[in-house]
Amino acid sequence: MIPRLSQSRLLCPAQLAPSRADLEVIGVFNPGVVRIENDVVMLVRVAERPREKRPGLMGLPRWEPDGTCVIDWVGEADFGAIDPRVGQLKSNGRLRLTSVSSLRVLRQRDGSSDGWLPGPALLPEMAIEEFGMEDARITKIDQTYWITYVAVSRQGAATALISSEDMLTFKRHGLIFCPENKDVVLFPRQVDGQYVALHRPNPNSHFSPPQIWIARSPDLLHWGEHQSLCGGEQCWEGDRVGGGTPPMLIDEGWLHLYHGSRRTQRDGRVGEYSVGALLLDRDDPSRVLARSGQPMMAPMAEYERNGFVPNVVFPTAMIPASLDQSDDRMSVYYGAADTAIGVVDFSKQDILKSLQ
């Protein structure tokens, strides 16, 4: 691991009000982040579950297309928990989430101690978002902010696209990657006249280790030229691997932070999530120049090791730590234990020196 120059927990569930009185916030995490003039703007995932407890029953929330959250009550004996996030109905074999997520905008003046000011909320509007909207990533291309997010439904986890000119009003563009596919991050400029994305297919048949793929598009809506970019080669990334922060163009190439998790033998638990880095060729981003052999960041702080899903650091945004171009520090925003939001500063040179 490389030295953390600074770290802090930015937000936890107690700091956000639920979307309605009969729900409770159990997680605010995995934010998309951009700097707009002197403001830092986050689009955060807010996970909620029913407050009410009924003996012998399990309350499973879902969204209706009109933005109403409804609770399906099922017998506890019919619900087999796979991990804290998801379980399987024994009666029909279908998966259900134990919470439901939406997205909210929060804004803070750069360097201010006044806290995070609430902005618009984005609630599900499509059947494909029935079980929630998760894990937004924001990429500015020209003057538009393009937001990829995971749309979860009974069809599985897919990726959809939203655009905004100001992070106050939003236009939805629908699905761009069908289930099962998530962790889509966009490059901030075209390469050879095409838009480029990293994505994570999630096949049921595991012929190979988990992989990150790369794809290209003429218009951000229609994607092709898919090819495998890299796989989880080490034990700390052997169970899951996927895109984290939108790639950043630096002198050495495209710098991208990703997440990896290790396998666990403990039933009902999730393996530890850590952070690695990739350096991709600036002219051919399908070419990996260097990557992490060991995690550059792993769960260490109390709020990273304890929470709804323990031992998780999940990077979703990386921006320069200051407006001073001579400043080498990079601020990495991440979800901690599927519960809170943290930010940590690293030296860019320390990241590059850690790669193999």
C-alpha positions as CSV (number, residue, x, y, z in Angstrom):
1,M,0.0,0.0,0.0
2,I,1.1,3.6,-0.5
3,P,1.0,6.4,2.1
4,R,-2.3,8.2,2.8
5,L,-1.4,11.9,2.9
6,S,-4.7,12.7,4.5
7,Q,-8.1,10.9,5.1
8,S,-11.5,11.7,6.5
9,R,-15.0,10.4,6.6
10,L,-17.3,12.9,4.8
11,L,-20.8,11.6,5.4
12,C,-22.6,8.8,7.2
13,P,-26.3,7.7,7.3
14,A,-27.2,9.8,10.3
15,Q,-26.5,13.0,8.3
16,L,-29.1,12.4,5.7
17,A,-32.9,12.4,6.0
18,P,-34.8,9.4,4.6
19,S,-36.9,9.9,1.4
20,R,-40.0,9.2,3.5
21,A,-40.8,8.6,7.2
22,D,-41.3,4.8,7.1
23,L,-37.8,4.3,5.7
24,E,-34.4,4.6,7.3
25,V,-31.1,5.5,5.7
26,I,-28.6,2.7,6.2
27,G,-25.9,3.8,3.7
28,V,-24.7,6.9,1.9
29,F,-21.7,5.9,-0.2
30,N,-20.1,5.3,-3.6
31,P,-20.3,9.0,-4.9
32,G,-19.7,10.4,-8.3
33,V,-17.7,13.6,-7.7
34,V,-16.8,16.7,-9.9
35,R,-15.5,20.1,-9.1
36,I,-17.6,22.9,-10.6
37,E,-15.8,26.3,-10.3
38,N,-15.3,26.6,-6.5
39,D,-17.7,23.9,-5.5
40,V,-17.3,20.1,-5.0
41,V,-20.4,18.3,-6.2
42,M,-21.2,14.7,-5.3
43,L,-23.9,12.5,-6.6
44,V,-24.3,10.0,-3.8
45,R,-26.0,6.6,-3.5
46,V,-28.5,6.6,-0.6
47,A,-29.6,3.1,0.5
48,E,-32.8,2.8,2.6
49,R,-34.8,0.0,4.1
50,P,-38.2,-0.3,6.0
51,R,-38.2,0.9,9.6
52,E,-41.1,-1.4,10.4
53,K,-40.4,-4.9,11.7
54,R,-43.0,-7.6,11.5
55,P,-42.5,-10.9,13.4
56,G,-41.7,-13.7,11.0
57,L,-41.6,-11.5,8.0
58,M,-39.0,-9.8,5.9
59,G,-39.7,-6.4,4.3
60,L,-38.2,-6.1,0.8
61,P,-38.5,-2.6,-0.8
62,R,-38.8,-1.8,-4.5
63,W,-39.7,1.3,-6.6
64,E,-42.7,1.8,-8.7
65,P,-42.3,3.8,-12.0
66,D,-43.9,6.8,-10.4
67,G,-41.2,7.1,-7.8
68,T,-43.2,5.5,-5.0
69,C,-41.4,3.0,-2.8
70,V,-43.5,-0.1,-1.8
71,I,-42.6,-2.9,0.6
72,D,-43.2,-6.6,-0.2
73,W,-43.5,-8.6,3.0
74,V,-42.3,-12.2,2.6
75,G,-41.9,-15.0,5.2
76,E,-38.5,-15.1,6.7
77,A,-38.4,-18.8,6.1
78,D,-38.7,-18.1,2.4
79,F,-35.8,-15.7,2.3
80,G,-32.3,-17.1,2.2
81,A,-29.7,-14.4,2.8
82,I,-26.7,-14.6,0.5
83,D,-24.9,-11.7,2.1
84,P,-26.1,-8.5,3.9
85,R,-27.1,-6.9,0.5
86,V,-29.0,-9.7,-1.3
87,G,-31.0,-12.9,-0.7
88,Q,-32.9,-15.5,-2.6
89,L,-36.6,-16.3,-2.4
90,K,-36.8,-20.1,-2.0
91,S,-40.3,-20.2,-3.5
92,N,-39.2,-19.0,-6.9
93,G,-35.4,-18.8,-6.8
94,R,-35.4,-15.1,-7.6
95,L,-33.0,-12.6,-6.0
96,R,-34.1,-9.6,-4.0
97,L,-32.1,-6.7,-2.4
98,T,-32.6,-6.0,1.3
99,S,-32.5,-2.3,0.7
100,V,-33.3,0.1,-2.2
101,S,-31.1,2.9,-3.5
102,S,-31.6,6.3,-5.1
103,L,-29.2,9.2,-6.0
104,R,-28.9,12.6,-4.4
105,V,-26.9,15.7,-5.3
106,L,-24.8,17.3,-2.5
107,R,-22.7,20.4,-2.9
108,Q,-20.0,22.1,-0.8
109,R,-17.9,25.2,-1.4
110,D,-14.3,24.0,-1.9
111,G,-12.4,24.2,1.4
112,S,-15.6,25.3,3.3
113,S,-16.6,23.8,6.7
114,D,-20.2,24.7,6.2
115,G,-21.2,21.1,5.4
116,W,-22.9,19.6,2.4
117,L,-25.9,21.4,0.9
118,P,-28.7,19.2,-0.4
119,G,-29.6,19.4,-4.1
120,P,-31.9,17.4,-6.4
121,A,-32.8,13.8,-5.8
122,L,-32.9,11.3,-8.6
123,L,-35.5,8.6,-8.0
124,P,-36.3,5.5,-10.2
125,E,-38.6,6.2,-13.1
126,M,-38.3,3.0,-15.2
127,A,-39.1,-0.6,-14.5
128,I,-35.4,-1.4,-15.1
129,E,-34.7,0.6,-11.9
130,E,-37.2,-1.3,-9.8
131,F,-34.7,-2.3,-7.2
132,G,-32.7,0.9,-7.3
133,M,-30.2,3.3,-8.8
134,E,-26.6,2.8,-7.6
135,D,-23.0,3.9,-7.9
136,A,-23.0,6.9,-10.1
137,R,-19.8,7.9,-11.9
138,I,-19.5,11.4,-13.4
139,T,-17.3,12.3,-16.5
140,K,-17.2,15.8,-18.0
141,I,-16.9,15.6,-21.8
142,D,-16.7,19.1,-23.4
143,Q,-19.3,21.1,-21.4
144,T,-21.6,18.2,-20.4
145,Y,-21.5,16.0,-17.4
146,W,-22.2,12.4,-18.3
147,I,-23.4,10.1,-15.5
148,T,-23.3,6.3,-15.7
149,Y,-25.1,4.4,-12.9
150,V,-26.3,0.9,-12.2
151,A,-30.0,0.2,-12.7
152,V,-31.1,-2.8,-10.8
153,S,-34.3,-4.8,-11.4
154,R,-35.7,-8.3,-11.5
155,Q,-33.8,-8.5,-14.9
156,G,-30.5,-8.0,-13.1
157,A,-27.9,-5.2,-12.9
158,A,-27.6,-3.0,-16.0
159,T,-26.0,0.4,-16.8
160,A,-27.9,3.5,-17.7
161,L,-26.9,7.0,-18.7
162,I,-27.9,10.5,-17.6
163,S,-26.5,13.9,-18.8
164,S,-26.5,17.3,-17.2
165,E,-25.2,20.8,-18.0
166,D,-25.1,22.0,-14.4
167,M,-25.7,19.1,-12.0
168,L,-29.0,20.6,-11.2
169,T,-31.3,19.4,-14.0
170,F,-30.9,16.0,-15.7
171,K,-31.8,14.2,-18.9
172,R,-32.1,10.5,-19.0
173,H,-30.9,8.4,-21.9
174,G,-31.9,4.9,-20.8
175,L,-29.8,1.7,-20.8
176,I,-26.5,1.6,-22.5
177,F,-25.3,-1.8,-21.2
178,C,-27.8,-4.7,-20.6
179,P,-27.7,-7.0,-17.6
180,E,-25.4,-8.3,-16.2
181,N,-23.1,-5.3,-16.6
182,K,-22.0,-2.6,-14.2
183,D,-19.1,-0.4,-13.1
184,V,-19.1,1.5,-16.4
185,V,-16.8,4.5,-16.5
186,L,-16.4,6.9,-19.4
187,F,-13.1,8.5,-20.7
188,P,-13.3,12.3,-20.6
189,R,-12.4,12.7,-24.3
190,Q,-12.6,10.8,-27.5
191,V,-9.7,8.5,-28.7
192,D,-9.4,8.2,-32.5
193,G,-12.8,9.9,-32.9
194,Q,-14.6,7.5,-30.6
195,Y,-15.9,7.6,-27.1
196,V,-14.4,4.9,-24.8
197,A,-15.7,3.2,-21.7
198,L,-14.6,0.5,-19.3
199,H,-17.2,-1.9,-18.1
200,R,-17.7,-5.1,-16.1
201,P,-19.6,-8.0,-17.6
202,N,-20.7,-10.4,-14.8
203,P,-21.2,-13.8,-16.4
204,N,-22.8,-16.7,-14.5
205,S,-20.3,-19.1,-16.1
206,H,-16.8,-18.4,-14.8
207,F,-14.4,-19.6,-17.5
208,S,-11.8,-17.1,-16.4
209,P,-11.0,-14.8,-13.5
210,P,-13.2,-11.6,-13.2
211,Q,-12.4,-9.1,-15.8
212,I,-12.6,-5.4,-16.8
213,W,-13.5,-4.8,-20.5
214,I,-13.2,-1.9,-22.8
215,A,-15.7,-0.7,-25.4
216,R,-16.1,2.1,-28.0
217,S,-19.0,4.2,-29.2
218,P,-19.7,6.9,-31.8
219,D,-22.3,8.6,-29.7
220,L,-22.2,7.4,-26.0
221,L,-25.4,5.4,-26.6
222,H,-24.4,2.6,-28.9
223,W,-21.4,0.5,-27.8
224,G,-19.3,-2.1,-29.6
225,E,-15.7,-3.2,-30.3
226,H,-15.8,-5.0,-26.9
227,Q,-12.6,-6.6,-25.7
228,S,-11.1,-7.8,-22.4
229,L,-8.7,-5.3,-20.9
230,C,-7.5,-7.1,-17.7
231,G,-8.5,-9.7,-15.2
232,G,-8.1,-10.2,-11.5
233,E,-4.7,-11.9,-11.3
234,Q,-3.9,-11.6,-7.6
235,C,-5.7,-13.1,-4.6
236,W,-6.9,-9.6,-3.4
237,E,-8.8,-9.2,-6.7
238,G,-9.7,-12.9,-7.3
239,D,-13.4,-12.7,-6.7
240,R,-14.5,-9.5,-8.2
241,V,-12.8,-6.8,-10.2
242,G,-14.4,-3.7,-11.8
243,G,-13.9,-0.1,-12.8
244,G,-13.7,2.6,-10.1
245,T,-12.8,6.1,-11.0
246,P,-13.3,7.7,-14.5
247,P,-9.9,7.6,-16.2
248,M,-7.7,10.7,-15.9
249,L,-5.3,11.8,-18.6
250,I,-1.8,12.5,-17.1
251,D,1.5,12.9,-18.8
252,E,2.2,9.2,-18.5
253,G,-1.1,8.0,-20.0
254,W,-4.6,7.3,-18.6
255,L,-4.7,6.7,-14.9
256,H,-7.6,4.6,-13.6
257,L,-8.3,3.3,-10.1
258,Y,-10.3,0.1,-9.8
259,H,-11.7,-2.2,-7.1
260,G,-10.9,-5.8,-6.5
261,S,-12.3,-8.2,-3.8
262,R,-10.9,-11.4,-2.5
263,R,-12.8,-14.7,-2.1
264,T,-14.2,-15.6,1.3
265,Q,-15.1,-19.0,2.6
266,R,-17.5,-17.6,5.2
267,D,-21.1,-18.0,4.3
268,G,-23.2,-14.8,4.2
269,R,-20.1,-12.6,4.1
270,V,-18.4,-10.6,1.3
271,G,-14.6,-10.7,0.7
272,E,-12.5,-7.7,1.5
273,Y,-12.6,-4.9,-1.2
274,S,-9.3,-3.1,-2.0
275,V,-8.1,-0.5,-4.6
276,G,-5.7,-1.0,-7.4
277,A,-4.5,1.3,-10.3
278,L,-4.0,0.9,-14.0
279,L,-2.0,3.0,-16.4
280,L,-3.3,2.8,-20.0
281,D,-1.7,4.0,-23.2
282,R,-3.0,7.5,-24.1
283,D,-3.4,6.7,-27.8
284,D,-4.5,3.1,-27.4
285,P,-6.3,2.6,-24.0
286,S,-6.8,-1.1,-24.6
287,R,-3.0,-1.4,-23.9
288,V,-2.1,-1.7,-20.2
289,L,1.3,-0.1,-19.5
290,A,1.4,-0.9,-15.8
291,R,-0.9,-2.0,-13.0
292,S,-0.9,-2.7,-9.2
293,G,0.6,-5.9,-8.1
294,Q,-0.6,-5.3,-4.5
295,P,-3.5,-3.0,-3.3
296,M,-2.6,0.7,-3.2
297,M,-5.4,1.0,-0.6
298,A,-7.1,-1.5,1.6
299,P,-9.6,-1.1,4.5
300,M,-7.8,0.3,7.5
301,A,-9.9,3.0,9.3
302,E,-12.6,1.9,11.6
303,Y,-15.4,3.2,9.3
304,E,-13.8,1.2,6.4
305,R,-13.7,-2.0,8.5
306,N,-17.1,-1.8,10.2
307,G,-20.4,-1.1,8.6
308,F,-23.3,-2.7,6.6
309,V,-20.7,-4.6,4.5
310,P,-17.4,-4.7,6.5
311,N,-14.0,-4.3,5.0
312,V,-14.8,-2.4,1.9
313,V,-13.1,0.6,0.2
314,F,-14.8,1.2,-3.2
315,P,-13.3,4.1,-5.3
316,T,-15.7,6.0,-7.5
317,A,-14.1,9.4,-8.2
318,M,-10.6,11.0,-8.4
319,I,-10.0,14.7,-8.8
320,P,-7.0,17.0,-8.2
321,A,-6.8,17.8,-4.5
322,S,-6.6,21.6,-5.2
323,L,-6.8,24.1,-8.0
324,D,-3.0,24.6,-7.8
325,Q,-1.6,22.8,-10.8
326,S,1.8,22.3,-9.1
327,D,0.0,20.3,-6.3
328,D,0.8,16.6,-6.8
329,R,-2.0,15.3,-4.6
330,M,-5.0,13.4,-5.9
331,S,-8.2,13.2,-3.8
332,V,-9.9,9.8,-4.1
333,Y,-13.6,9.6,-3.0
334,Y,-14.9,6.2,-2.1
335,G,-17.6,4.2,-0.4
336,A,-16.6,2.8,3.0
337,A,-18.2,-0.5,4.2
338,D,-21.2,0.2,2.0
339,T,-22.2,2.7,4.8
340,A,-20.2,6.0,4.6
341,I,-18.3,8.2,2.2
342,G,-14.6,8.8,2.7
343,V,-11.9,10.9,0.9
344,V,-8.2,10.2,0.9
345,D,-5.3,12.1,-0.6
346,F,-2.4,10.3,-2.4
347,S,0.6,11.6,-4.2
348,K,0.2,11.0,-7.9
349,Q,3.9,10.0,-8.1
350,D,3.4,7.5,-5.2
351,I,0.6,5.9,-7.2
352,L,2.7,5.6,-10.3
353,K,5.8,4.3,-8.4
354,S,3.6,1.5,-7.0
355,L,2.7,0.1,-10.4
356,Q,4.4,-2.9,-12.1
